[in-house]
Amino acid sequence: EGPGLLVMDEFQMLGDPMRGVHYELAVALAPKATQLLFLSGSVANPRDVVDWLQRIGRDAVLIEHKTRPVPLEETDLGNLPDSQFVQSRSPSSPRPVFDRTGGSFWPRMIGRAMREELAPGLVFAPRRAAAEQIAQAIASAIPVRDPLRLTPAQEATAGKSLTKLLRNRVAYHHSGLSYAARAGVVESLAKAGQLNVVVATMGLAAGINFSMRSVIVTDRRYFAGN
């Protein structure tokens, strides 16, 4: 016998080539007396899921709301003015070369966003190494007037490298960090509004539960497996 109600969050994972089968099995094996409730804020084809449920004998109904409490706006960072740390170079110094994998490019873009009051910002990077490199470049280039004070426990959990960035109100977030560092330090500080920038891999996109003013995607490509 199953429960009276089975709630499945993030049901867009039905289409995931690795984890989708676990969702399908749970649904297919649930007793007919168990009511199913699927939730998602990002599924693209809910009608297809309804059709599938009906084919396996479920009386499925789609309840859909397209109204966003916070409307989305798209901004071209290239049209925003440079932040002060870029403008402060002397007229005789050579113009910097911007590398999209790190270097000066993303610090310059984040500087523009912060100057336009678009912080806190969430920056998505395609790989762990890129997330760390971009976070380190941003923390090194953008001055912070009020460094973040961390508790000894937070510093011990985060480690030296991440702690140094956190003091500048910048963090990286990926599965290479411990759960305690991700959820207990980075995410808790982001929820409290203590971070200006979080650079993360796409794994954070499915379960993000803290508010950010803006989102920047550094690469449209994503590699899974080979």
ChimeraX commands (.cxc) that place a marker at each C-alpha (Angstrom):
marker #1 position 0.00,0.00,0.00 radius 0.5
marker #1 position 1.25,3.45,-0.88 radius 0.5
marker #1 position 0.58,6.84,0.71 radius 0.5
marker #1 position -2.61,8.75,0.07 radius 0.5
marker #1 position -0.65,11.49,-1.70 radius 0.5
marker #1 position 2.74,11.34,-3.45 radius 0.5
marker #1 position 4.26,14.76,-4.27 radius 0.5
marker #1 position 7.03,14.80,-6.90 radius 0.5
marker #1 position 8.89,18.09,-7.13 radius 0.5
marker #1 position 10.98,19.21,-10.13 radius 0.5
marker #1 position 9.19,16.76,-12.41 radius 0.5
marker #1 position 11.02,18.14,-15.48 radius 0.5
marker #1 position 13.63,15.56,-14.39 radius 0.5
marker #1 position 11.45,12.94,-16.10 radius 0.5
marker #1 position 13.39,13.82,-19.24 radius 0.5
marker #1 position 16.83,13.42,-17.66 radius 0.5
marker #1 position 18.70,10.52,-19.36 radius 0.5
marker #1 position 20.24,9.38,-16.06 radius 0.5
marker #1 position 17.71,10.15,-13.33 radius 0.5
marker #1 position 14.43,10.23,-15.28 radius 0.5
marker #1 position 13.95,6.48,-15.05 radius 0.5
marker #1 position 13.72,6.69,-11.24 radius 0.5
marker #1 position 10.88,9.20,-11.52 radius 0.5
marker #1 position 9.12,7.00,-14.09 radius 0.5
marker #1 position 9.40,3.88,-11.93 radius 0.5
marker #1 position 8.06,5.63,-8.85 radius 0.5
marker #1 position 5.06,6.85,-10.83 radius 0.5
marker #1 position 4.42,3.59,-12.67 radius 0.5
marker #1 position 4.63,1.51,-9.47 radius 0.5
marker #1 position 2.52,3.83,-7.31 radius 0.5
marker #1 position -0.80,2.20,-6.35 radius 0.5
marker #1 position -3.88,3.46,-8.19 radius 0.5
marker #1 position -5.28,4.71,-4.87 radius 0.5
marker #1 position -2.30,7.03,-4.41 radius 0.5
marker #1 position -2.95,10.54,-5.70 radius 0.5
marker #1 position 0.01,12.06,-7.58 radius 0.5
marker #1 position 0.93,15.73,-7.52 radius 0.5
marker #1 position 3.70,16.90,-9.86 radius 0.5
marker #1 position 5.34,20.29,-9.34 radius 0.5
marker #1 position 7.72,22.26,-11.55 radius 0.5
marker #1 position 8.56,25.85,-12.28 radius 0.5
marker #1 position 10.48,25.13,-15.48 radius 0.5
marker #1 position 9.01,22.13,-17.33 radius 0.5
marker #1 position 8.60,22.98,-21.01 radius 0.5
marker #1 position 6.07,20.31,-22.07 radius 0.5
marker #1 position 3.62,19.60,-19.23 radius 0.5
marker #1 position 0.90,18.51,-21.70 radius 0.5
marker #1 position 3.12,15.61,-22.84 radius 0.5
marker #1 position 3.44,14.49,-19.21 radius 0.5
marker #1 position -0.34,14.65,-18.77 radius 0.5
marker #1 position -0.79,12.53,-21.91 radius 0.5
marker #1 position 1.70,9.97,-20.60 radius 0.5
marker #1 position -0.08,9.75,-17.24 radius 0.5
marker #1 position -3.39,9.23,-19.00 radius 0.5
marker #1 position -1.89,6.44,-21.12 radius 0.5
marker #1 position -0.85,4.56,-17.99 radius 0.5
marker #1 position -4.33,4.86,-16.51 radius 0.5
marker #1 position -4.17,8.04,-14.45 radius 0.5
marker #1 position -6.89,10.69,-14.51 radius 0.5
marker #1 position -4.42,13.56,-14.92 radius 0.5
marker #1 position -5.31,17.25,-15.04 radius 0.5
marker #1 position -2.94,20.11,-15.90 radius 0.5
marker #1 position -3.06,23.17,-13.63 radius 0.5
marker #1 position -0.87,25.84,-15.18 radius 0.5
marker #1 position -0.02,29.40,-14.14 radius 0.5
marker #1 position 2.10,31.53,-16.46 radius 0.5
marker #1 position 2.08,34.70,-14.34 radius 0.5
marker #1 position 5.45,35.46,-12.73 radius 0.5
marker #1 position 5.36,37.43,-9.44 radius 0.5
marker #1 position 8.69,38.94,-10.49 radius 0.5
marker #1 position 8.84,39.67,-14.24 radius 0.5
marker #1 position 12.01,38.77,-16.13 radius 0.5
marker #1 position 13.97,41.43,-17.99 radius 0.5
marker #1 position 16.92,40.82,-20.30 radius 0.5
marker #1 position 19.86,43.25,-20.23 radius 0.5
marker #1 position 22.80,43.45,-22.62 radius 0.5
marker #1 position 25.84,43.88,-20.40 radius 0.5
marker #1 position 27.76,45.19,-23.39 radius 0.5
marker #1 position 25.62,48.32,-23.36 radius 0.5
marker #1 position 26.21,49.12,-19.68 radius 0.5
marker #1 position 28.99,51.55,-18.67 radius 0.5
marker #1 position 32.21,50.11,-17.28 radius 0.5
marker #1 position 32.61,49.98,-13.53 radius 0.5
marker #1 position 35.10,52.24,-11.79 radius 0.5
marker #1 position 37.88,49.69,-11.43 radius 0.5
marker #1 position 38.14,49.42,-15.24 radius 0.5
marker #1 position 37.86,53.18,-15.84 radius 0.5
marker #1 position 40.64,53.94,-13.37 radius 0.5
marker #1 position 43.44,52.69,-15.64 radius 0.5
marker #1 position 45.77,55.41,-16.91 radius 0.5
marker #1 position 45.26,56.69,-20.48 radius 0.5
marker #1 position 48.73,55.47,-21.48 radius 0.5
marker #1 position 48.22,51.89,-20.26 radius 0.5
marker #1 position 47.40,49.27,-22.91 radius 0.5
marker #1 position 43.80,48.28,-23.35 radius 0.5
marker #1 position 43.15,44.99,-21.53 radius 0.5
marker #1 position 42.44,41.82,-23.46 radius 0.5
marker #1 position 39.24,40.14,-22.28 radius 0.5
marker #1 position 39.11,36.36,-22.05 radius 0.5
marker #1 position 35.64,34.85,-21.60 radius 0.5
marker #1 position 37.04,31.94,-19.59 radius 0.5
marker #1 position 38.22,34.25,-16.83 radius 0.5
marker #1 position 40.83,37.00,-16.92 radius 0.5
marker #1 position 39.35,40.49,-17.11 radius 0.5
marker #1 position 36.20,39.82,-19.12 radius 0.5
marker #1 position 33.77,38.54,-16.48 radius 0.5
marker #1 position 35.03,40.84,-13.70 radius 0.5
marker #1 position 34.35,43.71,-16.09 radius 0.5
marker #1 position 30.85,42.44,-16.87 radius 0.5
marker #1 position 30.02,41.84,-13.20 radius 0.5
marker #1 position 31.40,45.26,-12.36 radius 0.5
marker #1 position 28.98,46.78,-14.86 radius 0.5
marker #1 position 26.06,44.86,-13.38 radius 0.5
marker #1 position 26.93,45.86,-9.81 radius 0.5
marker #1 position 27.27,49.50,-10.75 radius 0.5
marker #1 position 23.79,49.40,-12.28 radius 0.5
marker #1 position 22.43,47.93,-9.03 radius 0.5
marker #1 position 21.88,44.50,-10.58 radius 0.5
marker #1 position 23.55,42.70,-7.66 radius 0.5
marker #1 position 23.33,40.19,-6.13 radius 0.5
marker #1 position 24.12,38.20,-9.23 radius 0.5
marker #1 position 24.19,34.50,-10.01 radius 0.5
marker #1 position 26.75,33.55,-12.68 radius 0.5
marker #1 position 26.42,30.14,-14.35 radius 0.5
marker #1 position 29.65,28.54,-15.59 radius 0.5
marker #1 position 29.88,25.30,-17.61 radius 0.5
marker #1 position 32.44,23.49,-15.43 radius 0.5
marker #1 position 33.76,23.42,-11.86 radius 0.5
marker #1 position 37.16,24.80,-12.80 radius 0.5
marker #1 position 35.59,27.65,-14.76 radius 0.5
marker #1 position 33.32,28.50,-11.82 radius 0.5
marker #1 position 36.30,28.77,-9.48 radius 0.5
marker #1 position 38.42,30.73,-11.96 radius 0.5
marker #1 position 35.69,33.27,-12.68 radius 0.5
marker #1 position 34.89,33.68,-8.96 radius 0.5
marker #1 position 38.56,34.26,-8.14 radius 0.5
marker #1 position 38.94,36.77,-10.97 radius 0.5
marker #1 position 35.86,38.71,-9.82 radius 0.5
marker #1 position 36.94,38.75,-6.17 radius 0.5
marker #1 position 40.43,39.99,-7.14 radius 0.5
marker #1 position 39.22,42.74,-9.45 radius 0.5
marker #1 position 36.17,44.25,-7.73 radius 0.5
marker #1 position 36.88,46.12,-4.47 radius 0.5
marker #1 position 34.57,45.57,-1.51 radius 0.5
marker #1 position 33.93,48.38,0.93 radius 0.5
marker #1 position 32.56,46.17,3.71 radius 0.5
marker #1 position 34.30,42.77,3.78 radius 0.5
marker #1 position 32.17,39.92,5.08 radius 0.5
marker #1 position 32.96,38.64,8.55 radius 0.5
marker #1 position 32.76,34.88,8.91 radius 0.5
marker #1 position 32.57,32.78,12.05 radius 0.5
marker #1 position 35.41,30.33,12.80 radius 0.5
marker #1 position 32.99,27.48,12.05 radius 0.5
marker #1 position 32.13,28.94,8.64 radius 0.5
marker #1 position 35.80,29.38,7.77 radius 0.5
marker #1 position 36.61,25.82,8.82 radius 0.5
marker #1 position 33.76,24.44,6.71 radius 0.5
marker #1 position 34.50,26.54,3.63 radius 0.5
marker #1 position 38.29,26.08,3.61 radius 0.5
marker #1 position 40.97,28.66,2.93 radius 0.5
marker #1 position 40.36,29.21,-0.79 radius 0.5
marker #1 position 36.60,29.75,-0.55 radius 0.5
marker #1 position 36.89,31.73,2.69 radius 0.5
marker #1 position 39.14,34.27,0.97 radius 0.5
marker #1 position 36.50,34.82,-1.71 radius 0.5
marker #1 position 33.64,34.95,0.78 radius 0.5
marker #1 position 35.30,37.82,2.61 radius 0.5
marker #1 position 35.00,39.73,-0.67 radius 0.5
marker #1 position 31.32,38.68,-0.84 radius 0.5
marker #1 position 31.99,36.34,-3.78 radius 0.5
marker #1 position 31.51,32.56,-3.80 radius 0.5
marker #1 position 31.65,29.59,-6.12 radius 0.5
marker #1 position 29.22,26.67,-5.85 radius 0.5
marker #1 position 29.58,23.21,-7.40 radius 0.5
marker #1 position 29.33,19.52,-6.47 radius 0.5
marker #1 position 33.05,19.37,-5.69 radius 0.5
marker #1 position 32.36,21.25,-2.46 radius 0.5
marker #1 position 31.06,19.40,0.57 radius 0.5
marker #1 position 27.34,19.60,1.30 radius 0.5
marker #1 position 28.14,21.55,4.46 radius 0.5
marker #1 position 30.08,24.15,2.45 radius 0.5
marker #1 position 27.42,24.44,-0.26 radius 0.5
marker #1 position 24.25,24.44,1.84 radius 0.5
marker #1 position 25.58,25.50,5.22 radius 0.5
marker #1 position 27.84,28.35,4.13 radius 0.5
marker #1 position 27.37,29.55,0.52 radius 0.5
marker #1 position 23.60,29.07,0.24 radius 0.5
marker #1 position 22.89,30.32,3.77 radius 0.5
marker #1 position 24.92,33.49,3.14 radius 0.5
marker #1 position 23.17,34.00,-0.20 radius 0.5
marker #1 position 19.77,33.60,1.47 radius 0.5
marker #1 position 20.77,36.22,4.03 radius 0.5
marker #1 position 21.74,38.66,1.26 radius 0.5
marker #1 position 25.40,38.69,2.29 radius 0.5
marker #1 position 26.93,37.81,-1.10 radius 0.5
marker #1 position 27.25,40.03,-4.16 radius 0.5
marker #1 position 28.13,37.27,-6.62 radius 0.5
marker #1 position 27.73,33.48,-6.68 radius 0.5
marker #1 position 29.41,31.63,-9.56 radius 0.5
marker #1 position 27.89,28.16,-9.93 radius 0.5
marker #1 position 27.64,25.20,-12.25 radius 0.5
marker #1 position 24.23,24.36,-13.71 radius 0.5
marker #1 position 23.51,21.86,-10.93 radius 0.5
marker #1 position 22.33,24.75,-8.79 radius 0.5
marker #1 position 19.67,25.73,-11.35 radius 0.5
marker #1 position 17.32,22.85,-10.53 radius 0.5
marker #1 position 17.08,23.46,-6.80 radius 0.5
marker #1 position 17.96,27.11,-6.16 radius 0.5
marker #1 position 15.95,28.45,-3.23 radius 0.5
marker #1 position 17.38,31.91,-2.60 radius 0.5
marker #1 position 16.75,35.24,-4.29 radius 0.5
marker #1 position 19.14,36.88,-6.74 radius 0.5
marker #1 position 18.69,40.16,-8.59 radius 0.5
marker #1 position 20.24,39.00,-11.86 radius 0.5
marker #1 position 21.48,35.88,-13.63 radius 0.5
marker #1 position 24.38,35.73,-16.08 radius 0.5
marker #1 position 25.05,32.71,-18.31 radius 0.5
marker #1 position 28.70,32.50,-19.38 radius 0.5
marker #1 position 28.32,29.65,-21.89 radius 0.5
marker #1 position 25.38,28.06,-23.69 radius 0.5
marker #1 position 27.15,24.70,-23.97 radius 0.5
marker #1 position 26.90,22.02,-21.28 radius 0.5
marker #1 position 28.85,18.77,-21.27 radius 0.5
marker #1 position 27.33,15.64,-19.70 radius 0.5
marker #1 position 29.44,12.50,-19.68 radius 0.5
marker #1 position 31.48,12.46,-22.92 radius 0.5
marker link #1:1,2 radius 0.2
marker link #1:2,3 radius 0.2
marker link #1:3,4 radius 0.2
marker link #1:4,5 radius 0.2
marker link #1:5,6 radius 0.2
marker link #1:6,7 radius 0.2
marker link #1:7,8 radius 0.2
marker link #1:8,9 radius 0.2
marker link #1:9,10 radius 0.2
marker link #1:10,11 radius 0.2
marker link #1:11,12 radius 0.2
marker link #1:12,13 radius 0.2
marker link #1:13,14 radius 0.2
marker link #1:14,15 radius 0.2
marker link #1:15,16 radius 0.2
marker link #1:16,17 radius 0.2
marker link #1:17,18 radius 0.2
marker link #1:18,19 radius 0.2
marker link #1:19,20 radius 0.2
marker link #1:20,21 radius 0.2
marker link #1:21,22 radius 0.2
marker link #1:22,23 radius 0.2
marker link #1:23,24 radius 0.2
marker link #1:24,25 radius 0.2
marker link #1:25,26 radius 0.2
marker link #1:26,27 radius 0.2
marker link #1:27,28 radius 0.2
marker link #1:28,29 radius 0.2
marker link #1:29,30 radius 0.2
marker link #1:30,31 radius 0.2
marker link #1:31,32 radius 0.2
marker link #1:32,33 radius 0.2
marker link #1:33,34 radius 0.2
marker link #1:34,35 radius 0.2
marker link #1:35,36 radius 0.2
marker link #1:36,37 radius 0.2
marker link #1:37,38 radius 0.2
marker link #1:38,39 radius 0.2
marker link #1:39,40 radius 0.2
marker link #1:40,41 radius 0.2
marker link #1:41,42 radius 0.2
marker link #1:42,43 radius 0.2
marker link #1:43,44 radius 0.2
marker link #1:44,45 radius 0.2
marker link #1:45,46 radius 0.2
marker link #1:46,47 radius 0.2
marker link #1:47,48 radius 0.2
marker link #1:48,49 radius 0.2
marker link #1:49,50 radius 0.2
marker link #1:50,51 radius 0.2
marker link #1:51,52 radius 0.2
marker link #1:52,53 radius 0.2
marker link #1:53,54 radius 0.2
marker link #1:54,55 radius 0.2
marker link #1:55,56 radius 0.2
marker link #1:56,57 radius 0.2
marker link #1:57,58 radius 0.2
marker link #1:58,59 radius 0.2
marker link #1:59,60 radius 0.2
marker link #1:60,61 radius 0.2
marker link #1:61,62 radius 0.2
marker link #1:62,63 radius 0.2
marker link #1:63,64 radius 0.2
marker link #1:64,65 radius 0.2
marker link #1:65,66 radius 0.2
marker link #1:66,67 radius 0.2
marker link #1:67,68 radius 0.2
marker link #1:68,69 radius 0.2
marker link #1:69,70 radius 0.2
marker link #1:70,71 radius 0.2
marker link #1:71,72 radius 0.2
marker link #1:72,73 radius 0.2
marker link #1:73,74 radius 0.2
marker link #1:74,75 radius 0.2
marker link #1:75,76 radius 0.2
marker link #1:76,77 radius 0.2
marker link #1:77,78 radius 0.2
marker link #1:78,79 radius 0.2
marker link #1:79,80 radius 0.2
marker link #1:80,81 radius 0.2
marker link #1:81,82 radius 0.2
marker link #1:82,83 radius 0.2
marker link #1:83,84 radius 0.2
marker link #1:84,85 radius 0.2
marker link #1:85,86 radius 0.2
marker link #1:86,87 radius 0.2
marker link #1:87,88 radius 0.2
marker link #1:88,89 radius 0.2
marker link #1:89,90 radius 0.2
marker link #1:90,91 radius 0.2
marker link #1:91,92 radius 0.2
marker link #1:92,93 radius 0.2
marker link #1:93,94 radius 0.2
marker link #1:94,95 radius 0.2
marker link #1:95,96 radius 0.2
marker link #1:96,97 radius 0.2
marker link #1:97,98 radius 0.2
marker link #1:98,99 radius 0.2
marker link #1:99,100 radius 0.2
marker link #1:100,101 radius 0.2
marker link #1:101,102 radius 0.2
marker link #1:102,103 radius 0.2
marker link #1:103,104 radius 0.2
marker link #1:104,105 radius 0.2
marker link #1:105,106 radius 0.2
marker link #1:106,107 radius 0.2
marker link #1:107,108 radius 0.2
marker link #1:108,109 radius 0.2
marker link #1:109,110 radius 0.2
marker link #1:110,111 radius 0.2
marker link #1:111,112 radius 0.2
marker link #1:112,113 radius 0.2
marker link #1:113,114 radius 0.2
marker link #1:114,115 radius 0.2
marker link #1:115,116 radius 0.2
marker link #1:116,117 radius 0.2
marker link #1:117,118 radius 0.2
marker link #1:118,119 radius 0.2
marker link #1:119,120 radius 0.2
marker link #1:120,121 radius 0.2
marker link #1:121,122 radius 0.2
marker link #1:122,123 radius 0.2
marker link #1:123,124 radius 0.2
marker link #1:124,125 radius 0.2
marker link #1:125,126 radius 0.2
marker link #1:126,127 radius 0.2
marker link #1:127,128 radius 0.2
marker link #1:128,129 radius 0.2
marker link #1:129,130 radius 0.2
marker link #1:130,131 radius 0.2
marker link #1:131,132 radius 0.2
marker link #1:132,133 radius 0.2
marker link #1:133,134 radius 0.2
marker link #1:134,135 radius 0.2
marker link #1:135,136 radius 0.2
marker link #1:136,137 radius 0.2
marker link #1:137,138 radius 0.2
marker link #1:138,139 radius 0.2
marker link #1:139,140 radius 0.2
marker link #1:140,141 radius 0.2
marker link #1:141,142 radius 0.2
marker link #1:142,143 radius 0.2
marker link #1:143,144 radius 0.2
marker link #1:144,145 radius 0.2
marker link #1:145,146 radius 0.2
marker link #1:146,147 radius 0.2
marker link #1:147,148 radius 0.2
marker link #1:148,149 radius 0.2
marker link #1:149,150 radius 0.2
marker link #1:150,151 radius 0.2
marker link #1:151,152 radius 0.2
marker link #1:152,153 radius 0.2
marker link #1:153,154 radius 0.2
marker link #1:154,155 radius 0.2
marker link #1:155,156 radius 0.2
marker link #1:156,157 radius 0.2
marker link #1:157,158 radius 0.2
marker link #1:158,159 radius 0.2
marker link #1:159,160 radius 0.2
marker link #1:160,161 radius 0.2
marker link #1:161,162 radius 0.2
marker link #1:162,163 radius 0.2
marker link #1:163,164 radius 0.2
marker link #1:164,165 radius 0.2
marker link #1:165,166 radius 0.2
marker link #1:166,167 radius 0.2
marker link #1:167,168 radius 0.2
marker link #1:168,169 radius 0.2
marker link #1:169,170 radius 0.2
marker link #1:170,171 radius 0.2
marker link #1:171,172 radius 0.2
marker link #1:172,173 radius 0.2
marker link #1:173,174 radius 0.2
marker link #1:174,175 radius 0.2
marker link #1:175,176 radius 0.2
marker link #1:176,177 radius 0.2
marker link #1:177,178 radius 0.2
marker link #1:178,179 radius 0.2
marker link #1:179,180 radius 0.2
marker link #1:180,181 radius 0.2
marker link #1:181,182 radius 0.2
marker link #1:182,183 radius 0.2
marker link #1:183,184 radius 0.2
marker link #1:184,185 radius 0.2
marker link #1:185,186 radius 0.2
marker link #1:186,187 radius 0.2
marker link #1:187,188 radius 0.2
marker link #1:188,189 radius 0.2
marker link #1:189,190 radius 0.2
marker link #1:190,191 radius 0.2
marker link #1:191,192 radius 0.2
marker link #1:192,193 radius 0.2
marker link #1:193,194 radius 0.2
marker link #1:194,195 radius 0.2
marker link #1:195,196 radius 0.2
marker link #1:196,197 radius 0.2
marker link #1:197,198 radius 0.2
marker link #1:198,199 radius 0.2
marker link #1:199,200 radius 0.2
marker link #1:200,201 radius 0.2
marker link #1:201,202 radius 0.2
marker link #1:202,203 radius 0.2
marker link #1:203,204 radius 0.2
marker link #1:204,205 radius 0.2
marker link #1:205,206 radius 0.2
marker link #1:206,207 radius 0.2
marker link #1:207,208 radius 0.2
marker link #1:208,209 radius 0.2
marker link #1:209,210 radius 0.2
marker link #1:210,211 radius 0.2
marker link #1:211,212 radius 0.2
marker link #1:212,213 radius 0.2
marker link #1:213,214 radius 0.2
marker link #1:214,215 radius 0.2
marker link #1:215,216 radius 0.2
marker link #1:216,217 radius 0.2
marker link #1:217,218 radius 0.2
marker link #1:218,219 radius 0.2
marker link #1:219,220 radius 0.2
marker link #1:220,221 radius 0.2
marker link #1:221,222 radius 0.2
marker link #1:222,223 radius 0.2
marker link #1:223,224 radius 0.2
marker link #1:224,225 radius 0.2
marker link #1:225,226 radius 0.2
view
